[in-house]
């Protein structure tokens, strides 16, 4: 059988096969941010090492940077310390840094694609679990730990075991109001949060082929939530159109050569896979989570499951989730009151996400008692959103329009839940305490569903709240 993209990229980047069966892999692009890099740079200094290929490393700040402050020093001294550290380290080692004063700063997984750093056929790593986002371009991209960040800085290689590949087909046509976020939440619900352990996910089928690049990034972003180390989509004309003209994309004659290479790296029509799973778009509806992991999801018109009806290995987690969320078996999720709405993150903080939500809330008001944040994923996204007047639509509706950053996704900054607040969030994780409060609760959903929650003050079916025609 012919090779799939994962096998082609793996083979092209193999430096050596190691005695324990693992591979020393060359890394095409290394993305770093302020949280996981300081320790890695410190390890380099301890060993008297420098960065091997600084031109292959790109840095930004996102996790800890405040979204409601512009002047430095920031009120959080730790945030200031981390930002100062990455400035020193990137300057010392000659690394390109998209700082807050460049107009290009933002969430690392949004900055990489919009700069054209992320390209088909590459290996890409970052000290962040949602590096799988970059697989939307036909790259093999995965998150790494701090010691691996050190290794890649020092050698541009890292040790890794080869994964199996599962092909996930989503065929048919999505109904109006059903988005890429619903697709990936549906996949996670069906395959589980551990179903992808040991696998790379290759997404395909009519639904995936018809998604925009931003929708594809949403899908790949949450691959890690299903246990898959990476997720990718084969590059096509949609990919090439997105990349063309971006700062780090190939230019002139090099562009044609690059496209030819990118086309060749895609999985062969008769490629072999370790597993194949098929989904029908007709079975996918707006989907939200009810528990404490992204696989605990249901369609908006469904009720929270009865624990005894779940597979035995899922029952303990379900009971824990019900207790933490203060939900009941058989309870409808629709109508659940919410306190906070967060639209942003590396999952749904791109321009199209903001456009989708702004179009929905235009002329409406955030429900009384609800705090709503709209946070662009990068300064470039913010600039374009403001050019289109999206910021005014949000603020007129009662949202807070913030600066670029991770914001309330991980809450390593001032944007945090308080106490037992429930947040309707477009982010990627609903773990206990994920959004800053050890007792705070998160319900994951798409941008248009978050918009519906904002204006109604409860988890709502956006198809009922807004006029959605396609």
Buried (B, 14 or more C-beta within 10 A) or exposed (E): EEBBBBBBBBEBBBBEEEEEEBBBBBBBBBBBBBBBBBBBBEBBEEEEBEBBBBEBBBBBBBBBBBBBBEEEEBEBEEBBBBBBBBBEBBEBBEBBBBBBEEEBBBBBBBBBBBBBBBBBBBBBBBBBBBBBBBBBBBBBBBBBEBEBBBBBBBBBBBBBEBBBBBBBBBBBEBBEBBBBBBBBBBBBBBBBBEBBEBBBBBBBBBBBBEBBBBBBBBBBBBBBBBBBBBBBBBBBEBBBEBBBEBEBBBEEEEBEEBBEBBBEBBBBEEBEBEEEBEBEBEEBBBBBBBBBBBBBBBBBEBBBBEBEEBEEEBBEBBEBBBEBBEBEBEBBBBEBEBBBBBBBBBBBBBBBBBBBBBBBBBEBEBBEEBBBBBBBBBBBBBBBBEEBEBBBBBEBBBBBBBBBBBBBBBBBBBBBBEEEBBBBBBBBBBEBBBBBBEEBBBBBBBBBBBBBBBBBBBBBBBBEBBEBEE
